[in-house]
Every structure is written in structure tokens, then in C-alpha cells.
Amino acid sequence: MFNDKVIAVTGGTGSFGKAFVRRILESYSPKKVIVFSRDEFKQYEMSRLFNDPRLRFFIGDVRDKDRLYRAFYGVDYIVHAAAFKQVVAAEYNPFEAVKTNIIGGQNVIEAAIDNKVRGVIALSTDKAANPINLYGAAKLASDKLFIAGNSYAGGRGSKFAVVRYGNVLGSRGSILPLFLEQKLKGELTITEPAMTRFWIELDKAVELVFLAFNTMHGGELYIPKIPSLRMDKFANILAPEAKITIVGIRPGEKLHETMIPCDEARNTLEFDDHYRILPAFLWDKKSALADGGSPVRDDFCYSSGDNPLELEADRLLSVAVNVAKELNIPFTPPKR
């Protein structure tokens, strides 16, 4: 579906954006791939890394609707990955998170509809489910905007869906690079030993977006079946010899994350490797059921605290080796 098409990625210089662009260029024959982001230096670095004539780089901010209108002209598909993502920073800078995650999301929707973009996938976070922090609340509002965008589009043909997943292993600003650096000093800092998080690898996140593009009817929220792990186990796998210092839960953090609240169970379908939350207004539930999904039980809740899937130590160490190599951090996996 992407051959000879124009694809735009907001926040395209981030960890996900680079992985998605690489996959598009390797697996398809797009007419053009537009990387839309604010940082010109990161765009420069990315242009040197890929060195592909099909790439186009647009400097811009999702807060700037006029710039989005120009960037989306002639675009067929959009992945909206741009976001204000730091939980603590959002607590102390709430207006900035709202401007980027909510107003920016609305700008993307309106520019996409008016440019007759065929399909838009917005990236979300587990923190948007039953949010207790500003980042999660802003992303929940953004999710609802993109889902409602299907009605807002009217008969113009644009379809919108959302993908929601947990922490990306090894992404910029995540705990894995931090632990690798702290390991060199022999001391790791964790907020709370019993804290759990969902973990996903970049290639799995990219696969989820492709799945959404290929199967969405409009308005679905896709959630992958991914493993969880306690923070003390995470630290022990990476650096069993290191001292552990407990620093306490930071503002806006949960002990466990939720990706599907119990209140959403009645609208949720289960598939082999993912779940889909259908919008309340979905006109054709039979189509979603025909895709192979089965309704979950009425009291179903998908939480990192009781997730039966646990992140395997070998997978964590394998990703750690690659991240350490990329960041030029000395790392030898501990013997197990």
C-alpha cells in the first residue's frame, strides 16, 4: 500500500521515526518520505545516516498549523510521532505539553483532512489509560481527537487510528541507556523496586503501525501483547554486581501502568498478538469481528502489574548490547 505513495512522519528524527523510515525505505518503494521535525541538526544527522533521494526534510512544529498544511500537501499517509513525552517535565511545564500534544494533534488532524490524506496513525502511550499525570492526560485527549477525526472528516476519505504501547527498550531518554551509563560507576538508581512497566522493541512498535494501516476501518485503538518487568529485576539483569539506590517515585508516576482499563473491556477485541479498542461510534462492528477478533471478558484489564508475559533476560541483554554499541558505552553482558 506504500509503493509509489508519499508518507510523512511527524517527529521523524526520534527513535521510532528513524526505525519506521528505515523500514519504509527497505521494504517498499515509496515515492517520497517526509520527515517533519523541529531540530535541524537531527535532520542533518539523519540525512547523512540514510542518504536516500526519496527522503525530504521539513523543519517545522506541529503547533504551527500553516507549516503542517504545506508539509502535508500531496501526502497519502501520515504517522504522527511528535509529542512532548517527558512525564516530569510535563508536570512542571503543563501548558507546553498541552500545546504540543493536544493543540498540535488537532492541527495534524485538520491539515490531514483538508489535504485529503488517506490514512493517519497517531502514536500513543500506556500513560494515556487512566492517566494520573499531565503527559498521560494530554495524550488521552489527543487519542480522542484522532479517533473523533473519523467523524470530523465526513466524506473526505481520511481515516484515523491510534496505536498505544509501553516503554520502548533503548529509545532516547529511556531507562536502559541510563542504566548502562550508571553501571560503569557501579551504582544504579531506581524509583521503586516493585514498579513494573510494559516493554516493547522498536521493530515491534513499527510492526504495530503497519498492522494498523493495513487493517483499520477508522477509529480503532491498537494495543500490542508485550511483556512487562519489575524495575528491580530489570536492574539485576543488567548489572547484578551494582549497588541499587532507591530514589522514590517521581511526580506523576504510577507503580504499574495500564494499557486497557476495565471500563474499556466492553469495546475491546482480542487478536493473536494484539488487542483493539473499538470506538463507541463504530458503524460496522461486524467488519472488526470479521478480521478475526474475539470480545474479551467484561472485567478484563490489561496492566503491567499482572501481565502474564515477562520480558526475558536474554532479550533485554541482547537489546542492551546493541544500545551500548550505538552509544559507545562499554558493556559486557553478565553471565547467567
Legacy VTK file of the C-alpha trace (Angstrom):
# vtk DataFile Version 3.0
C-alpha trace
ASCII
DATASET POLYDATA
POINTS 336 float
0.000 0.000 0.000
3.002 2.315 0.356
4.531 1.744 -3.074
4.622 4.955 -5.133
2.975 6.814 -2.234
4.029 9.828 -0.169
4.420 9.192 3.566
5.003 11.850 6.224
6.304 11.245 9.751
5.986 13.968 12.374
8.712 13.748 14.990
10.539 11.756 12.347
14.047 12.182 13.784
13.185 10.350 17.010
13.917 6.704 17.758
10.618 5.476 16.339
10.733 7.820 13.361
14.143 6.591 12.240
13.136 2.939 12.645
9.902 3.488 10.712
11.604 5.409 7.909
14.265 2.716 7.569
11.595 0.032 7.284
9.594 2.008 4.707
12.640 2.593 2.534
13.830 -1.025 2.768
10.511 -2.851 2.376
8.575 -0.607 -0.015
9.108 1.716 -2.951
7.619 4.993 -1.730
7.526 7.994 -3.994
8.662 10.218 -1.147
9.091 10.105 2.650
8.766 13.407 4.503
10.486 13.791 7.879
8.816 16.621 9.791
10.516 17.811 12.988
11.879 20.850 14.837
15.587 20.065 15.187
17.648 20.907 12.117
20.793 19.233 13.478
18.994 15.912 13.989
17.642 16.205 10.462
21.165 16.810 9.197
22.433 13.730 11.046
19.547 11.624 9.760
20.094 12.762 6.170
23.715 11.629 6.400
22.726 8.312 8.007
20.179 7.386 5.325
21.494 9.253 2.277
18.378 8.387 0.259
16.991 10.642 -2.513
13.422 9.696 -1.576
13.769 11.469 1.778
12.585 15.042 2.279
13.174 17.030 5.447
10.753 19.694 6.673
11.695 21.921 9.605
8.505 22.665 11.491
6.480 22.327 14.672
3.102 20.624 14.996
1.976 23.744 16.848
2.274 25.615 13.521
-0.805 24.673 11.512
0.235 26.611 8.411
3.510 24.704 8.212
1.647 21.394 8.531
-0.661 22.361 5.673
2.375 22.907 3.468
4.144 19.724 4.627
1.068 17.516 4.075
0.310 18.729 0.557
0.162 15.647 -1.686
0.735 13.228 1.221
-1.034 9.845 1.217
-0.227 8.541 4.713
0.918 10.118 7.982
2.465 8.710 11.132
2.117 11.224 13.954
5.008 10.516 16.320
5.760 14.058 17.523
4.984 14.547 21.211
6.000 16.174 24.469
6.942 12.899 26.205
8.790 13.507 29.480
6.463 12.857 32.423
8.228 15.040 34.990
8.882 17.858 32.522
5.182 17.876 31.626
4.230 18.190 35.298
6.282 21.372 35.563
5.508 22.694 32.075
1.857 21.732 31.568
0.983 24.465 29.073
3.787 23.294 26.775
2.573 19.688 26.882
-0.968 20.810 26.057
0.217 22.940 23.128
2.197 20.092 21.582
0.129 17.009 22.425
-3.403 18.392 22.186
-3.357 21.510 20.005
-0.593 20.011 17.869
-2.663 16.848 17.437
-5.689 18.868 16.342
-3.525 20.728 13.838
-2.329 17.431 12.352
-5.924 16.195 12.030
-7.210 19.344 10.325
-4.238 19.573 7.957
-4.621 15.887 7.068
-8.344 16.150 6.332
-8.039 19.312 4.260
-5.179 17.783 2.247
-7.238 14.597 1.726
-4.659 12.326 3.347
-5.816 8.705 3.112
-4.702 7.358 6.476
-3.220 8.698 9.709
-1.811 6.656 12.589
-1.102 8.515 15.844
1.299 7.071 18.409
0.069 6.993 21.996
1.292 5.689 25.350
0.170 3.436 28.168
0.142 6.564 30.343
-2.970 7.717 28.445
-5.016 4.917 30.065
-6.487 6.096 33.392
-3.940 8.952 33.455
-2.641 10.475 36.673
-0.056 12.767 35.090
-0.299 15.686 32.672
1.511 13.832 29.898
-0.957 10.945 30.063
-3.964 13.270 30.269
-2.765 15.258 27.268
-2.191 12.081 25.257
-5.630 10.767 26.232
-7.148 13.981 24.884
-5.032 13.580 21.740
-6.182 9.963 21.303
-9.812 11.009 21.491
-9.216 13.778 18.968
-7.718 11.355 16.446
-10.486 8.820 16.961
-13.127 11.528 16.539
-11.274 12.720 13.438
-13.041 9.961 11.502
-16.372 11.685 12.072
-14.860 15.120 11.569
-13.527 14.048 8.150
-17.048 13.486 6.870
-16.948 12.188 3.324
-13.427 13.382 2.524
-11.994 9.871 2.858
-9.382 10.373 5.596
-9.150 7.591 8.187
-7.563 7.868 11.618
-6.441 5.265 14.171
-4.216 5.183 17.253
-1.562 2.735 18.457
-0.774 2.529 22.173
2.239 0.783 23.656
4.601 0.920 26.635
8.228 1.935 27.104
10.466 1.398 24.084
13.585 -0.554 25.010
16.662 1.534 24.365
14.907 4.607 22.984
16.336 8.053 23.573
15.735 9.163 27.167
14.669 5.682 28.364
15.942 3.804 31.410
18.159 1.344 29.506
20.769 3.888 28.295
20.750 5.452 31.766
21.399 2.112 33.469
24.204 1.325 31.027
25.901 4.602 31.956
25.296 4.105 35.691
26.634 0.554 35.506
30.074 1.978 34.701
30.036 3.711 38.102
28.756 0.642 39.938
25.504 2.170 41.173
22.013 2.107 39.639
19.177 4.383 40.760
15.630 3.050 40.594
12.445 4.719 41.736
10.709 1.728 43.324
11.734 -1.976 43.242
8.178 -3.275 42.742
7.404 -0.835 39.911
6.525 -2.573 36.642
6.481 -1.327 33.077
5.442 -2.642 29.681
8.407 -3.035 27.304
8.427 -3.095 23.511
11.251 -3.252 20.996
11.359 -0.690 18.201
10.741 -3.194 15.422
7.590 -4.404 17.204
6.335 -0.823 17.509
6.898 -0.323 13.781
5.084 -3.595 13.013
2.097 -2.401 15.047
1.845 0.760 12.970
1.924 -1.231 9.727
-0.758 -3.534 11.126
-2.943 -0.539 11.926
-2.535 0.944 8.451
-3.451 -2.367 6.825
-6.485 -3.262 8.958
-8.093 -0.090 10.306
-11.682 0.772 9.462
-11.296 4.091 11.275
-11.313 4.926 14.992
-9.616 1.820 16.406
-7.012 1.918 19.153
-4.382 -0.841 18.745
-2.560 -2.324 21.753
0.162 -4.975 21.341
0.626 -8.008 23.574
4.041 -7.207 25.041
5.993 -8.248 28.158
6.387 -6.434 31.469
9.177 -6.466 34.043
9.760 -5.214 37.575
12.361 -2.481 37.877
14.450 -4.401 40.410
14.612 -7.397 38.040
15.454 -5.076 35.152
18.385 -3.619 37.121
19.576 -7.007 38.345
19.661 -8.485 34.838
21.793 -5.632 33.518
24.105 -5.158 36.482
23.801 -7.843 39.183
27.009 -6.595 40.811
25.925 -2.941 41.067
24.670 -1.166 44.161
20.974 -0.252 43.974
19.811 3.104 45.316
16.077 3.739 45.723
15.156 7.343 44.861
11.366 7.112 45.164
8.529 7.559 42.691
8.751 10.872 40.836
5.886 13.340 40.320
3.221 11.892 38.031
4.491 8.301 38.042
2.424 5.164 38.665
3.580 1.963 40.329
2.052 -0.048 37.464
0.890 1.003 34.020
-2.387 0.090 32.325
-2.969 -0.201 28.597
-6.609 -1.308 28.638
-8.717 -0.095 31.583
-11.532 -2.371 32.746
-14.048 0.258 31.637
-12.924 -0.260 28.031
-13.397 -4.047 28.095
-16.835 -3.898 26.528
-15.353 -2.274 23.410
-12.217 -4.448 23.209
-11.439 -7.299 20.822
-8.568 -9.741 21.276
-6.397 -10.955 18.414
-3.451 -13.357 18.414
-0.792 -10.704 19.054
-2.737 -7.563 19.950
-5.967 -6.004 21.189
-8.189 -3.420 19.534
-10.422 -0.988 21.364
-13.255 -0.090 19.028
-14.749 3.396 19.146
-18.199 3.705 20.665
-19.497 5.069 17.341
-18.010 2.308 15.150
-20.540 1.877 12.380
-19.525 -1.625 11.388
-18.513 -3.792 14.335
-19.030 -6.871 12.192
-16.101 -5.836 9.999
-13.788 -5.721 13.011
-15.067 -9.097 14.196
-14.568 -10.466 10.688
-10.867 -9.594 10.984
-10.599 -12.431 13.495
-11.063 -10.684 16.808
-12.921 -12.050 19.837
-14.581 -9.976 22.583
-12.735 -10.027 25.904
-14.488 -10.744 29.177
-16.393 -7.878 30.786
-13.941 -7.481 33.679
-10.804 -7.609 31.512
-7.993 -5.207 32.360
-4.516 -5.143 30.795
-1.970 -3.976 33.373
1.803 -4.311 33.705
1.298 -5.393 37.327
-0.351 -8.716 36.487
0.731 -9.200 32.883
1.478 -12.929 32.322
4.202 -12.061 29.790
7.578 -11.218 31.361
10.474 -9.662 29.473
13.108 -12.365 29.047
16.603 -11.648 30.359
18.230 -12.758 27.098
16.110 -10.310 25.089
16.919 -7.443 27.435
20.638 -8.187 27.291
20.551 -8.521 23.504
18.975 -5.077 23.156
21.394 -3.685 25.746
24.377 -4.848 23.681
23.051 -3.035 20.602
22.222 0.149 22.534
25.634 0.194 24.212
27.338 -0.209 20.830
25.261 2.601 19.310
26.041 4.951 22.221
29.668 3.818 22.505
29.205 2.635 26.108
31.394 -0.288 27.240
29.139 -3.212 28.139
29.732 -6.913 28.615
26.579 -8.914 29.356
26.843 -10.570 32.778
26.991 -14.352 32.844
23.750 -16.010 33.795
LINES 1 337
336 0 1 2 3 4 5 6 7 8 9 10 11 12 13 14 15 16 17 18 19 20 21 22 23 24 25 26 27 28 29 30 31 32 33 34 35 36 37 38 39 40 41 42 43 44 45 46 47 48 49 50 51 52 53 54 55 56 57 58 59 60 61 62 63 64 65 66 67 68 69 70 71 72 73 74 75 76 77 78 79 80 81 82 83 84 85 86 87 88 89 90 91 92 93 94 95 96 97 98 99 100 101 102 103 104 105 106 107 108 109 110 111 112 113 114 115 116 117 118 119 120 121 122 123 124 125 126 127 128 129 130 131 132 133 134 135 136 137 138 139 140 141 142 143 144 145 146 147 148 149 150 151 152 153 154 155 156 157 158 159 160 161 162 163 164 165 166 167 168 169 170 171 172 173 174 175 176 177 178 179 180 181 182 183 184 185 186 187 188 189 190 191 192 193 194 195 196 197 198 199 200 201 202 203 204 205 206 207 208 209 210 211 212 213 214 215 216 217 218 219 220 221 222 223 224 225 226 227 228 229 230 231 232 233 234 235 236 237 238 239 240 241 242 243 244 245 246 247 248 249 250 251 252 253 254 255 256 257 258 259 260 261 262 263 264 265 266 267 268 269 270 271 272 273 274 275 276 277 278 279 280 281 282 283 284 285 286 287 288 289 290 291 292 293 294 295 296 297 298 299 300 301 302 303 304 305 306 307 308 309 310 311 312 313 314 315 316 317 318 319 320 321 322 323 324 325 326 327 328 329 330 331 332 333 334 335
